[in-house]
Each structure stands twice: as C-alpha cells, then as structure tokens.
Amino acid sequence: MKQHYYVVILEPTRDQSEAAKHRSEHLAYLEEQKKRGKLIFGGRFTDGSGGMYILLVSNRSEAEEIARNDPYCKLGFRTPIIKEWERTL
C-alpha cells in the first residue's frame, strides 16, 4: 500500500496556559504515533503560534483521525490544518 506524507499544522484556539497542562498527554500521544511508524517528526513554532508534525500514512482519512485524536485537538486547544505534502528532496 502506498504511503503519503501529510503536514499537520496545529493552530491555537483558546487559552494556552490551560493547554500547557495537557502537553505531556499530547507528547505521549505523538510518541505513540512515532513508535507505530506514523509520525516522522514534529515540534512547536518558536514564536508560540502552535506547532506541526509530519505523518506518513496510507490516506488523508488516517491523517485526519490521528490529528483529531491528538489530545490538544480533542480538548479544543488546537485546530488542525492538514495538507498532503509531496517530498521532493
């Protein structure tokens, strides 16, 4: 089955001091995706405007499901913007 790259940009939606309380859940979730071979890499933006990660999955639905179940998104602290990405280099 062909795999596709998806960039997930997480944009803040509400009080980030509250979101910070759930950071360990968010990171544990992403670490699990990494162990499953779905997460390539990720991190936060240095200006505090959210973060992003790159997934390698079979289709957009799978990328959407992973983003939707990210604790930050599930709890309403981030809105995911998902774009398919073509790796050229």
DODO-34435 format. One record per residue (C-alpha): residue in three letters; x, y, z. Coordinates in steps of 0.001 Angstrom, whole numbers, plus 500000, padded with zeros to 6 digits. Example, Ala and Ser with C-alpha at 12.3 -4.5 7.8 and 13.67 -1.06 7.14 Angstrom:
BEGIN
+-----+--------+--------+--------+
:   r :      X :      Y :      Z :
+-----+--------+--------+--------+
: ALA : 512300 : 495500 : 507800 :
: SER : 513670 : 498940 : 507140 :
+-----+--------+--------+--------+
# end
This chain:
BEGIN
+-----+--------+--------+--------+
:   r :      X :      Y :      Z :
+-----+--------+--------+--------+
: MET : 500000 : 500000 : 500000 :
: LYS : 501360 : 503402 : 499016 :
: GLN : 502129 : 505790 : 501857 :
: HIS : 501576 : 509543 : 501712 :
: TYR : 503046 : 512421 : 503696 :
: TYR : 500720 : 514832 : 505471 :
: VAL : 501680 : 518007 : 507283 :
: VAL : 499505 : 518741 : 510299 :
: ILE : 499670 : 522351 : 511479 :
: LEU : 498168 : 522887 : 514926 :
: GLU : 496778 : 526377 : 515380 :
: PRO : 495928 : 527572 : 518909 :
: THR : 492239 : 528156 : 519552 :
: ARG : 491976 : 529206 : 523189 :
: ASP : 493866 : 529897 : 526430 :
: GLN : 497314 : 528423 : 526004 :
: SER : 498070 : 528403 : 529731 :
: GLU : 495352 : 525746 : 530018 :
: ALA : 496749 : 523860 : 527013 :
: ALA : 500156 : 523679 : 528697 :
: LYS : 498608 : 521484 : 531402 :
: HIS : 497976 : 518835 : 528724 :
: ARG : 501364 : 518985 : 527000 :
: SER : 502557 : 515668 : 528449 :
: GLU : 499419 : 513915 : 527091 :
: HIS : 499999 : 515497 : 523671 :
: LEU : 503656 : 514441 : 523598 :
: ALA : 502871 : 510900 : 524789 :
: TYR : 500278 : 510577 : 522032 :
: LEU : 502765 : 511726 : 519406 :
: GLU : 505433 : 509404 : 520785 :
: GLU : 502979 : 506529 : 520327 :
: GLN : 502408 : 507584 : 516705 :
: LYS : 506168 : 507641 : 516229 :
: LYS : 506510 : 504103 : 517621 :
: ARG : 503773 : 502977 : 515211 :
: GLY : 505799 : 504418 : 512313 :
: LYS : 503206 : 507097 : 511510 :
: LEU : 504943 : 510225 : 512858 :
: ILE : 508090 : 511288 : 511017 :
: PHE : 508878 : 514367 : 513103 :
: GLY : 507224 : 517321 : 514770 :
: GLY : 507721 : 520303 : 517009 :
: ARG : 506416 : 523667 : 518086 :
: PHE : 506876 : 527042 : 516456 :
: THR : 509356 : 529235 : 518312 :
: ASP : 507020 : 532242 : 518173 :
: GLY : 504405 : 530395 : 520252 :
: SER : 501885 : 530177 : 517405 :
: GLY : 501314 : 526414 : 517675 :
: GLY : 503239 : 523589 : 516090 :
: MET : 503301 : 520991 : 513364 :
: TYR : 504110 : 517416 : 512601 :
: ILE : 504573 : 515303 : 509513 :
: LEU : 502830 : 511970 : 509193 :
: LEU : 503471 : 509101 : 506796 :
: VAL : 500159 : 507275 : 506436 :
: SER : 498041 : 505454 : 503862 :
: ASN : 495479 : 508220 : 503220 :
: ARG : 494043 : 511554 : 504289 :
: SER : 491412 : 509906 : 506477 :
: GLU : 494132 : 508309 : 508560 :
: ALA : 495945 : 511652 : 508927 :
: GLU : 492659 : 513306 : 509963 :
: GLU : 491982 : 510600 : 512523 :
: ILE : 495439 : 510958 : 514070 :
: ALA : 495081 : 514745 : 514265 :
: ARG : 491522 : 514544 : 515624 :
: ASN : 492672 : 512207 : 518417 :
: ASP : 495641 : 514367 : 519414 :
: PRO : 494765 : 515477 : 522966 :
: TYR : 495336 : 519147 : 522081 :
: CYS : 492740 : 518867 : 519285 :
: LYS : 490400 : 516555 : 521162 :
: LEU : 490252 : 519007 : 524078 :
: GLY : 489778 : 522014 : 521774 :
: PHE : 493130 : 523755 : 522353 :
: ARG : 494268 : 523376 : 518728 :
: THR : 492638 : 523235 : 515321 :
: PRO : 494458 : 521006 : 512853 :
: ILE : 495149 : 522140 : 509306 :
: ILE : 496075 : 519098 : 507237 :
: LYS : 497820 : 519247 : 503881 :
: GLU : 499169 : 516431 : 501756 :
: TRP : 502858 : 517015 : 501133 :
: GLU : 504982 : 515736 : 498285 :
: ARG : 508526 : 515104 : 499398 :
: THR : 510912 : 516016 : 496593 :
: LEU : 514279 : 516178 : 498389 :
+-----+--------+--------+--------+
# end
